[in-house]
Amino acid sequence: MKSEYASTEGSALLALQRATHATLQVLAAELVDLDLTASEINALANLADGRPRKVSELGAAVGTRPTTLTSVLDRLERRGHITRGTRAGDRRAVLIDLTPTGRLTADTIQKTLTDLEHRALGGIPTEAVAGFHAVLRALTEVSP
């Protein structure tokens, strides 16, 4: 049975998966000198605004559970990109913050992401990009 959301190009979800794979390959090639995994790049990109986050907040932003994020944070901390601390008044909440080295790396990642978005989406109408974001939100909010 063909999905009502499939186009002449096939499944929208498979197309998203292909686009994700292609995007990750481009990012890996352009950021190869940073020697980071895709998960580490994702975490640093989400911290690029400089705002410290609780592990649970960062996990939601990167799309993973806090327990899965722990190994990524361990590697980033060992490499000197992040620190983990506590919030005043709540010692149970672990805050993730960028170090100066982490800020430089996150800025490089953010610039690369912005450049890639401009190259890939520059010719797409603003309304179409907004629609794409609506689709992404709907897919993110699907319950198992």
C-alpha positions in Angstrom: 0.0 0.0 0.0 1.4 3.3 -1.0 1.6 6.1 1.6 -0.4 9.3 0.9 2.7 11.2 1.9 4.9 9.5 -0.7 5.7 11.6 -3.8 6.9 10.5 -7.2 10.3 10.4 -5.6 9.1 7.8 -3.0 8.7 7.9 0.7 9.2 11.3 2.5 10.9 9.5 5.4 13.3 7.7 3.2 14.1 10.9 1.4 14.7 12.5 4.8 17.0 9.7 5.7 19.0 10.1 2.4 19.2 13.9 3.0 20.4 13.3 6.6 23.1 10.9 5.4 24.3 13.3 2.7 24.3 16.2 5.1 26.3 14.3 7.7 28.9 13.3 5.0 29.3 17.0 3.9 29.6 18.1 7.5 32.2 15.3 8.3 34.2 16.4 5.2 34.1 20.1 6.0 34.8 19.6 9.8 37.3 16.7 9.4 40.1 18.8 11.1 38.0 18.9 14.3 38.2 15.1 14.6 34.7 14.9 16.1 31.9 12.4 15.7 28.5 13.5 14.3 27.1 13.2 17.8 29.8 15.4 19.2 29.2 18.0 16.5 25.5 17.9 17.2 26.1 18.5 20.9 28.5 21.4 20.4 26.3 23.0 17.8 23.4 23.0 20.3 25.6 24.6 22.8 26.9 27.2 20.4 24.7 30.0 21.7 26.8 29.9 24.9 23.9 29.1 27.2 24.6 26.4 29.7 22.2 23.5 29.7 21.1 20.7 32.0 21.9 17.2 30.5 18.2 16.6 30.0 17.8 19.9 28.1 20.7 19.1 25.9 19.5 15.6 25.3 16.1 16.9 24.1 17.9 19.5 21.9 20.1 16.9 20.2 17.3 14.3 20.1 18.7 11.7 22.5 18.2 10.4 26.0 20.5 11.8 28.7 22.0 8.3 29.3 22.9 8.0 25.6 24.4 11.5 25.7 26.7 10.7 28.7 29.4 9.1 26.5 29.4 12.0 24.1 29.8 14.4 27.0 32.5 12.3 28.5 34.5 12.5 25.3 33.9 16.3 24.9 34.9 16.9 28.5 38.2 14.8 28.1 39.0 16.9 25.0 38.5 20.1 26.9 35.4 21.3 25.0 32.9 21.3 27.9 32.7 21.4 31.7 30.0 19.9 33.9 28.9 21.7 37.0 26.0 22.2 39.3 23.3 24.9 39.4 23.2 27.0 42.6 20.4 25.7 44.8 20.1 22.4 42.9 23.2 20.1 43.2 21.3 17.3 41.4 21.1 19.3 38.1 24.3 18.9 36.1 25.0 21.9 33.8 26.9 21.5 30.6 28.9 24.6 29.6 31.4 25.3 26.9 35.1 26.0 27.7 36.9 28.7 25.7 38.2 25.9 23.4 34.7 24.5 23.1 33.3 28.0 22.2 35.8 28.3 19.3 35.0 24.8 18.1 31.2 25.4 18.5 31.6 28.7 16.5 33.4 26.8 13.7 30.6 24.2 13.7 27.9 26.9 13.7 29.5 28.8 10.8 29.8 25.6 8.8 26.2 24.7 9.5 25.1 28.2 8.5 27.1 28.1 5.3 25.7 24.7 4.4 22.2 25.8 5.0 22.7 28.8 2.7 24.2 26.7 0.0 21.5 24.0 0.2 18.4 26.2 1.0 19.3 29.5 -0.5 17.2 29.0 -3.6 14.2 27.6 -1.7 11.3 30.0 -0.9 11.0 31.0 2.7 7.5 29.5 2.9 8.8 26.1 1.7 11.5 26.1 4.4 8.9 27.0 7.0 6.8 24.1 5.8 9.9 21.8 6.0 10.4 22.9 9.6 6.7 22.1 10.3 7.2 18.6 8.9 10.4 18.1 11.0 8.5 19.2 14.2 5.7 16.8 13.4 8.2 13.9 12.9 10.0 14.8 16.1 6.8 14.8 18.1 5.6 11.3 17.0 5.2 9.0 20.0 6.4 5.5 19.9 
